[in-house]
Amino acid sequence: MRRLSHSEMKMWQRCRRKWWLSSYRNLVPLQEKKSGAAALGTRVHEALEVMYEVSDDAALATLAAGIEADAAAFPEQEEQIRKDGDMAMAMVEGYIQWSAEDGVDQDLEILDVEAKIDVKLPDSPVLLVGKLDQRARRKSDGARVFVDHKTVDDFSRVALLKQDTQMKHYHLMEFLKLLEEGVSPDEAAEVRTGGAYYNMLRKVKRTGRAKPPFYMREYVGHNMDDLRSYFFHVWAVAAEIIEAELALDAGQDHRLVVYPNPTRDCSWDCDFQAVCPMFDDGSDAEGMVEMIYRKGNYMSRYDDDSRPKN
């Protein structure tokens, strides 16, 4: 079956050309980037994963070891790696202190960390795949929830969390999984995961000039109407992607099928910014691709199960 993740769906909606180069052609930069917003987020996520699986000390040790290893392996990026590493260390140290002082986890029983999930999309050749930061249960009422970690510049996105599709996507997947396992729709609606905590860490060092709050946890729930509507959205996007793949496989011009959508975010959220314009201005784009990219595996994060264990 054709595997499809939420991040690939978002990429398709964000820019079809980026999807074509990354997902369809499986291209990744020859020069791996170990600094910047994405790398910072990865470091913080990995540290929090170890914190909840092992201990606070293990989380900080893992973070420090990762920074040193990357600084040694990528000397041309060492200065920025260490700068970002200092930020990540300050964020994680502060989070550990905040979570202990405010008791934000006291009502949560953590059930699983970095859990994989997959389920067939009904009436489609698509297998939805995902990787959840945390599954948990609220002790106060027994409700099943997700917890998702986000590194953010500020908390302005709180107002838009209800429209955020990532947790809605995982809620839908778990509901479909219950149906796949033979649970009746009515029972599945009762026992499914119903909400998610967005665990947000601001990208600041908490200096004297920095203004709190630095951390925030916001709960968002999704009812069955949300999931029914989102099911149609997922099905429609999956159909668009499959249709595009068939067209590209048949030799249609990529400029007709997977046109670009340039925005001011391209400078930081796309590995293909340098080559993208060359596909339109007559330059030797494919020659540049051969020089600065290699074949990778876009779905590797859903295959890799190498995680620290306690």
Protein Blocks (a to p, Z undefined) as FASTA:
>chain_A
ZZddfklmmmmmmomklmmmmmmnopacfbacfedjklmmmmmmmmmmmmmmmmmklmmm
mmmmmmmmmmmmmmmlmmmmmmmmmmmmmmmmmmmmmmmmnopmmmpccfbghiacdddd
ehiabdcddddfbdcddfklopacdddddddfblmlmmmmmmpmklmmmmmmmmmmmmmn
opafklmmmmmcfbdcdddddddehiaklccdfbdcddddddfklmmmmmmmmmmmmmmm
mmmmmmmmnopafklmmccdddfklmmmccklmmmmmmmnopafklmmmmmgccddfklm
mmpccdcdZZ
